[in-house]
Amino acid sequence: MASLTRQFVLHHHHHHHRQPHAILKRSFLSSKLPGSGLSTRYAPRPRNFSTTPLLCSLSQPLPQPQSSDVGANPSIVGDLLDYLNESWTQFHATAEAKKQLIAAGFHLLNENDEWNLKPGGRYFFTRNMSCLVAFAVGEKYKVGSGFHVIAAHTDSPCLKLKPKSASSKAGYLMVNVQTYGGGLWHTWFDRDLTVAGRVIVRNGNDSYLQKLVKVKKPLLRIPTLAIHLDRTVNKDGFKPNLETHLIPLLASKLETSLDSTDKNSTSSKDAHHSMLMKVLSDELSCDVDDIMDIELNICDTQPSCLGGGNNEFIFSGRLDNLASSYCALRALIDSSKSSSDLSSEQAIRMVALFDNEEVGSDSVQGAGAPTMFQAIRRISSGLTDSYASEGAFERTIRQSFLVSADMAHGVHPNFMDKHEEHHRPMMQKGLVIKHNANQRYATSGITSFLFKEVGKIHNLPFQEFVVRNDMGCGSTIGPILASGVGIRTVDCGIAQLSMHSVREICGKEDIDIAYQHFKAFYKSFSSIDMKLNADW
């Protein structure tokens, strides 16, 4: 079958000793893949971050990667699956990143407090628990040194509960939702769905807590109309009305149901079905009356897993853009583990994960807010002695470089004509550098060259993409940050198929290549950047 469960892998390994398979431990791939002939560079290190076991595994060894000068590079694919299976919402993705940073020795900062920073230090802060900025200061940092940043986003297209979600039709309890972003909404029909997000809970009489919740059982479903009642659907296409046809079923409505809602009520408990509120209270181990408000996404319950004939693919929701986010996060952590990693670094290595990219980034937690600009200014100021020379902050910006990492459109074998003939990115072939003459991507000739040099020096493959002239081009946070901060930027991404579907697909090898490229960027960009200045 296309994907293998943990139980299958363990069972198969037990009964077939002559052809053992890679076995998943609780939260990481085993450090040695017996009988695979696999180099230990692809065997991931034990990690302390994730407590959630992988739900799917691989049965074939990973192919040997191209040689690289970056150093030992164990595969992070198993850890990515952990991260995806934990991160059902932007809140969970940020919370999991926070947990991993703390485990790696990064210090949590609060934007409301005074910061005490020093060279060699590693720090991070969150905003709205859906945006995160982490950074590691080089030991040889000096005033005016630049920031080397990888930026991605934590949100994905999904359905979200309306403020008043309770409704009923034809004897069913329904949950009213609103669409978030540009999703392929027809893919959400006939899926085993549930809810996850954050809940505001009363903590005593005078305070409140934000708690994350994830209901793991299938709770909701959006059924399609039988073909017998829609005979022309295959000819005319499936065109659901997003207001009236995209409403999940929660339960059958019983005559004795307590779900009698007041349409004019302002109480969160009255605005949502009592059955749903009871499910949430059970998950949170609190009373229903203690739930003050909810902010929930509709989520698919199918776990992220490996698939394909050689288990070369990752099948998952939210690859756009949690795959990029995790590769960036791990690259920062693993390039800044010890004091020796930062001993000769003059720059500051940073990762910035933003919310609301899928809807334009115009929010306090989005890339359109001055979060990164303010962070760079505050960090620079905090590391400056009592006297700072003229233009210190402006010089910092000019010496900085941003990698905008967002998933890329891989060529679809059934729709090859949708790609420009000479720019058809393929899965398993490395990061895709995105170009657009109309600045829908922020890549320039200089930034493209510098980022490609990182790959060339470390023998890492890369590809290039440009959209057809007769098609519109999407965009990323790259142009927003490039123009808002004034920072040199390259747009790149991992090739994928089914972008914005409830289930997406990318290549397993591309995850490790992206991780290696990002780590190489952090470790070697300072020396590469010194070799070229366009304005001399």
C-alpha positions in Angstrom: 0.0 0.0 0.0 1.1 3.6 -0.5 2.0 4.3 3.2 3.1 2.1 6.0 1.9 2.4 9.6 4.2 2.1 12.5 2.6 -1.2 13.5 3.1 -2.6 10.0 6.8 -1.7 10.0 7.4 -3.3 13.4 5.4 -6.4 12.5 7.2 -6.7 9.2 10.6 -6.3 10.8 9.8 -9.0 13.3 8.9 -11.6 10.7 11.5 -10.9 8.0 14.9 -10.9 9.6 16.8 -11.3 6.3 15.4 -8.0 4.9 15.0 -5.8 7.9 13.4 -2.4 7.5 14.0 0.9 9.2 12.2 1.0 12.5 10.8 4.1 14.1 11.5 4.7 17.7 9.1 6.9 19.7 10.0 10.2 18.3 12.8 9.7 15.8 14.2 7.4 13.2 16.6 4.8 14.5 20.3 5.8 14.5 21.2 2.9 12.3 19.3 1.4 9.4 20.2 -2.3 9.5 20.7 -4.0 6.2 20.2 -0.9 4.2 23.7 -0.1 3.2 22.8 3.4 4.2 25.4 5.9 5.3 25.1 7.1 8.9 24.8 10.6 7.6 21.1 9.9 6.8 20.5 8.3 10.2 18.9 11.0 12.4 20.2 11.7 15.8 18.1 11.0 18.8 16.2 14.2 19.7 14.6 15.3 22.9 12.1 17.6 21.2 9.1 15.6 20.2 7.0 13.4 22.5 4.6 12.3 19.8 5.5 9.0 18.1 5.6 8.9 14.3 2.5 7.4 12.9 4.0 6.3 9.6 7.4 5.0 8.6 9.6 4.1 5.7 10.3 0.6 4.6 13.0 1.3 2.1 16.4 3.0 2.8 16.9 6.6 1.7 19.1 6.9 -1.4 22.6 8.3 -0.8 22.6 12.1 -1.0 25.1 14.0 -3.0 28.3 14.6 -1.2 28.4 17.8 0.8 31.0 19.8 2.7 28.4 20.9 5.3 29.4 18.0 7.6 27.4 15.1 9.0 23.9 15.4 7.8 21.5 12.9 9.2 18.0 12.9 7.7 15.4 15.1 9.4 12.5 13.5 7.6 11.4 11.5 10.6 11.5 14.6 12.8 9.5 16.5 10.2 6.8 13.9 10.2 6.7 14.3 14.0 6.4 18.1 13.6 3.7 17.8 11.0 1.7 15.4 13.1 1.9 17.7 16.1 1.3 21.0 14.2 -2.3 20.9 13.2 -2.7 24.6 13.5 -0.5 27.7 13.4 -0.7 27.8 17.2 0.5 24.2 17.5 3.3 24.8 15.0 4.6 27.7 17.0 4.2 25.9 20.3 6.2 22.9 19.0 8.9 25.2 17.6 9.0 26.9 21.0 9.5 23.5 22.7 12.3 22.5 20.4 14.1 25.8 20.8 14.0 25.6 24.6 15.2 22.0 24.5 18.1 23.2 22.3 19.1 25.8 24.9 17.6 29.0 23.3 16.4 31.5 25.9 12.8 32.7 25.7 12.3 36.5 25.5 9.2 38.5 26.0 8.6 41.5 23.8 7.1 43.4 26.8 10.4 43.0 28.8 13.8 44.5 28.6 16.3 42.2 26.8 19.8 41.4 28.0 21.6 40.1 25.0 25.3 39.1 24.5 27.5 37.7 21.7 27.2 33.9 21.5 23.7 34.0 23.0 20.7 32.2 21.5 17.2 33.7 21.9 13.6 33.7 20.6 10.2 35.2 21.2 6.7 34.5 20.0 3.8 36.8 19.1 0.2 35.7 19.3 1.6 32.1 19.7 1.4 31.9 15.9 4.5 34.0 15.0 8.1 33.2 16.1 11.5 34.9 15.8 14.6 33.1 16.9 18.2 34.2 16.6 21.8 33.2 17.4 24.4 36.0 17.9 27.9 35.4 16.5 30.7 35.5 19.0 32.5 38.1 16.9 29.5 40.3 16.4 30.3 43.9 16.0 28.1 47.0 15.5 26.8 47.2 12.0 27.1 43.4 11.3 24.3 41.9 9.3 21.5 39.4 10.0 21.2 36.2 7.9 17.5 35.4 8.0 15.3 32.5 6.8 11.6 33.4 6.8 8.6 31.2 6.3 5.0 31.0 7.5 3.0 28.9 10.0 -0.5 29.1 8.5 -2.1 27.0 5.7 -5.5 27.3 3.9 -8.2 25.7 6.1 -11.7 26.1 7.4 -12.2 28.0 10.6 -15.3 28.1 12.9 -17.4 31.2 12.7 -18.0 33.1 15.9 -21.5 31.6 16.0 -21.0 28.1 14.6 -24.0 26.3 15.8 -26.8 25.5 13.3 -29.0 22.6 12.4 -30.5 21.3 9.2 -32.7 18.3 8.3 -32.2 16.7 11.7 -28.4 17.2 11.8 -26.2 19.4 14.0 -24.0 21.5 11.8 -20.9 23.6 12.4 -20.7 26.8 10.4 -17.3 27.6 9.0 -15.5 30.3 7.1 -12.8 29.7 4.5 -9.3 30.8 5.2 -7.0 31.4 2.3 -7.2 30.0 -1.2 -7.8 26.4 -0.5 -8.8 23.6 -2.9 -12.1 23.3 -1.0 -13.4 20.3 -3.0 -10.6 18.2 -1.4 -12.2 18.8 2.1 -15.3 16.8 1.2 -15.6 13.2 2.5 -12.6 13.6 4.8 -12.5 12.5 8.5 -12.3 16.0 10.0 -12.0 17.4 13.5 -11.1 20.6 15.3 -8.0 22.1 16.8 -6.8 25.5 17.9 -6.8 27.6 21.1 -9.2 28.1 23.9 -9.4 30.9 26.5 -10.1 29.2 29.9 -10.9 30.8 33.2 -8.1 30.3 35.7 -9.7 31.2 39.0 -11.8 34.3 39.5 -9.4 37.0 38.2 -7.3 35.5 35.4 -7.5 33.5 32.2 -5.3 31.1 30.4 -4.7 30.3 26.7 -4.7 26.6 26.1 -4.1 24.7 22.9 -6.5 21.9 22.1 -6.5 19.1 19.5 -9.4 16.6 19.2 -7.7 13.6 17.6 -10.8 11.5 16.8 -12.8 12.1 13.6 -15.5 14.5 14.7 -16.8 16.2 11.6 -17.5 15.4 7.9 -18.5 17.3 4.8 -20.4 14.8 2.7 -20.6 15.1 -1.1 -23.9 14.8 -2.9 -24.4 11.4 -4.5 -23.9 11.2 -8.2 -27.5 10.0 -8.6 -28.7 13.4 -7.4 -26.1 15.3 -9.5 -25.8 13.4 -12.8 -23.7 16.0 -14.6 -21.1 16.6 -12.0 -18.4 14.7 -13.9 -19.1 16.7 -17.0 -19.8 20.1 -15.6 -17.4 19.9 -12.7 -17.9 20.0 -8.9 -18.7 23.6 -8.0 -19.9 23.7 -4.4 -21.3 26.9 -3.0 -18.8 27.7 -0.2 -21.5 29.2 2.1 -24.2 26.6 1.8 -22.4 23.3 0.8 -19.3 23.5 2.8 -20.8 23.0 6.3 -19.6 20.0 8.3 -21.9 17.6 10.1 -21.3 17.1 13.8 -24.1 14.7 14.9 -27.7 13.7 14.5 -30.0 16.1 16.2 -32.0 14.3 18.9 -35.4 15.4 20.2 -33.8 15.7 23.7 -30.8 17.6 22.5 -29.6 20.4 24.7 -28.5 22.3 21.6 -31.1 25.1 21.7 -29.1 28.1 20.8 -30.1 31.7 21.0 -29.1 33.5 17.8 -28.8 36.8 19.6 -26.7 35.4 22.5 -23.2 36.7 23.0 -22.0 33.8 25.1 -19.4 31.6 23.5 -21.1 28.6 25.0 -24.4 29.5 23.4 -22.8 30.3 20.1 -21.6 26.8 19.6 -23.2 23.4 20.1 -23.2 22.1 23.7 -21.9 18.8 22.3 -18.9 20.5 20.8 -18.2 22.5 24.0 -18.4 19.2 26.0 -15.9 17.6 23.7 -13.5 20.6 24.2 -14.0 20.6 28.0 -13.2 16.9 28.1 -10.0 17.4 26.1 -9.0 20.3 28.3 -10.1 18.7 31.6 -12.1 21.7 32.6 -15.7 22.6 33.1 -17.7 23.9 30.1 -18.5 27.0 32.1 -14.8 27.8 32.3 -14.4 28.0 28.5 -14.6 31.7 27.7 -13.8 31.8 24.0 -12.5 29.5 21.2 -10.5 30.0 18.0 -10.6 26.7 16.1 -9.6 25.4 12.8 -11.1 22.4 11.0 -8.3 19.8 10.6 -7.9 16.5 8.7 -7.2 13.6 11.0 -5.2 11.5 8.6 -1.5 11.5 9.8 1.4 12.7 7.8 3.3 9.8 6.3 5.7 8.5 3.7 4.3 7.0 0.5 5.0 6.0 -3.0 6.4 2.8 -4.4 9.8 3.5 -2.8 8.4 5.6 0.0 10.1 8.6 -1.6 7.2 11.0 -1.1 5.7 12.7 2.0 1.9 12.7 2.0 0.6 15.4 4.4 -1.6 18.4 5.0 0.1 21.8 5.6 3.3 21.1 3.8 2.8 24.6 2.6 4.5 25.9 4.6 5.4 23.9 7.6 8.0 21.9 5.6 9.9 25.1 5.0 9.4 26.3 8.5 10.8 23.1 10.0 13.8 23.0 7.7 14.6 26.6 8.6 14.1 25.9 12.4 16.3 22.9 12.4 19.0 24.6 10.3 19.2 27.4 12.9 19.3 25.0 15.8 21.8 22.6 14.3 24.1 25.4 13.0 24.2 27.0 16.5 24.5 24.1 18.8 27.8 24.8 20.5 30.0 27.8 21.1 32.4 26.6 18.4 29.5 27.0 15.8 29.4 30.7 16.5 33.0 31.3 17.5 34.0 32.9 14.2 30.6 34.3 13.2 30.2 38.1 13.0 26.6 38.1 11.8 23.4 37.1 13.6 21.6 34.0 12.3 17.8 34.3 12.5 14.6 32.4 11.6 11.3 34.2 11.4 8.0 32.3 11.1 5.0 34.5 10.4 1.2 33.9 10.4 -1.4 35.0 7.9 0.7 34.7 4.8 -2.2 32.9 3.1 -4.4 36.0 3.4 -2.0 38.8 2.7 0.2 39.0 5.8 -1.6 42.2 7.0 -1.9 41.4 10.7 0.1 42.0 13.9 1.5 38.5 13.6 2.0 38.6 9.8 5.0 39.6 7.8 3.3 42.8 6.9 3.8 44.0 10.5 7.2 45.5 11.4 8.0 42.5 13.7 11.3 41.6 12.0 12.3 45.2 11.4 11.7 46.0 15.1 13.5 42.8 16.2 16.6 43.7 14.1 16.6 47.2 15.5 16.1 46.0 19.1 18.8 43.3 18.9 21.3 45.7 17.3 20.6 48.3 19.9 20.9 45.7 22.7 24.3 44.6 21.5 25.6 48.1 21.0 27.9 49.7 23.5 27.1 53.2 24.9 28.5 54.7 21.8 27.4 53.7 18.3 28.9 55.1 15.2 26.9 57.0 12.5 24.4 54.8 10.6 25.0 51.7 12.6 21.5 50.3 12.1 21.3 51.3 8.5 24.6 49.5 7.8 23.2 46.4 9.6 20.2 46.3 7.2 22.4 46.8 4.2 24.7 43.9 5.2 21.7 41.6 6.0 20.3 38.9 3.7 16.9 37.2 3.7 15.9 33.8 2.4 12.1 33.8 1.8 11.3 30.0 2.0 7.9 29.0 0.7 6.8 25.9 -1.2 7.2 25.8 -5.0 5.1 24.4 -7.8 6.6 21.2 -9.0 5.8 20.2 -12.6 2.6 18.1 -12.7 3.0 15.0 -15.0 -0.7 15.3 -16.0 -0.5 19.1 -16.6 3.0 19.8 -17.9 1.7 22.6 -20.1 1.0 24.7 -17.0 4.7 25.3 -16.6 7.1 27.3 -18.7 8.9 24.8 -20.9 12.4 25.5 -19.6 11.5 26.0 -15.9 9.8 22.8 -14.7 10.9 22.1 -11.2 10.9 18.4 -10.2 10.6 16.8 -6.8 13.8 15.3 -5.4 16.0 17.8 -7.3 16.7 20.4 -4.7 15.5 23.8 -3.7 13.7 25.9 -6.4 14.8 29.5 -6.8 11.9 31.7 -7.9 12.1 34.5 -10.3 9.5 37.1 -11.5 10.3 40.2 -13.5 7.3 42.0 -12.0 8.6 41.4 -8.4 6.0 38.9 -7.3 9.1 37.2 -6.0 11.9 39.3 -4.5 14.8 37.4 -6.1 17.4 39.6 -8.0 20.4 38.5 -10.1 22.7 39.3 -7.1 20.6 37.4 -4.5 20.1 34.5 -6.7 23.8 34.2 -7.4 24.8 34.4 -3.8 22.3 31.8 -2.7 23.2 29.5 -5.6 26.9 29.9 -4.6 26.0 28.4 -1.1 24.6 25.4 -2.9 27.5 25.0 -5.3 30.2 25.2 -2.6 28.5 22.5 -0.7 27.6 20.4 -3.7 23.8 20.8 -3.2 21.4 20.8 -6.2 19.0 23.6 -7.0 16.5 24.5 -9.6 14.9 27.7 -11.0 11.3 28.6 -11.7 9.5 31.4 -13.6 5.8 31.4 -14.4 4.5 31.4 -17.9 3.8 34.9 -19.4 0.1 33.9 -20.0 -0.5 33.0 -16.4 -0.7 34.9 -13.2 2.0 34.6 -10.6 1.6 34.0 -6.9 3.6 35.8 -4.3 5.3 35.2 -0.9 6.4 37.2 2.1 9.6 37.9 0.2 8.5 41.1 -1.5 6.7 42.3 1.7 9.9 42.0 3.8 12.3 43.1 1.1 10.4 46.4 0.7 9.3 46.8 4.3 12.7 46.2 5.8 15.0 47.1 2.9 16.8 43.8 3.0 18.3 41.8 0.1 16.1 38.8 -0.5 15.9 35.6 -2.5 12.7 33.6 -2.9 13.0 29.8 -2.9 11.0 26.8 -2.0 10.7 23.0 -2.0 8.9 21.6 -5.0 5.5 20.1 -4.3 2.2 18.9 -5.9 -1.4 19.4 -4.8 -0.6 22.8 -3.2 -3.4 24.1 -1.0 -5.2 20.7 -1.0 -6.2 19.1 2.2 -3.4 16.5 1.4 -0.3 17.6 -0.3 2.8 15.8 -1.6 6.5 16.6 -1.7 9.8 14.6 -2.2 11.5 13.1 0.8 15.0 13.9 -0.5 14.1 17.6 -0.9 13.5 18.0 2.8 17.0 17.0 3.6 18.5 19.0 0.7 16.6 22.1 1.9 17.8 21.5 5.5 21.4 21.2 4.3 21.1 24.2 2.1 19.7 26.3 4.9 22.3 25.1 7.3 25.1 25.8 4.8 23.6 29.3 4.3 23.9 30.0 8.1 27.4 28.6 8.3 29.0 30.0 5.1 27.1 33.0 3.9 29.3 35.5 5.7 32.4 34.4 3.8 30.5 34.2 0.4 29.0 37.6 0.8 32.4 39.3 1.3 33.3 38.3 -2.3 30.7 40.5 -4.1 29.3 44.0 -3.6 27.1 45.3 -6.3 27.5 49.0 -5.3 31.2 49.4 -5.2 
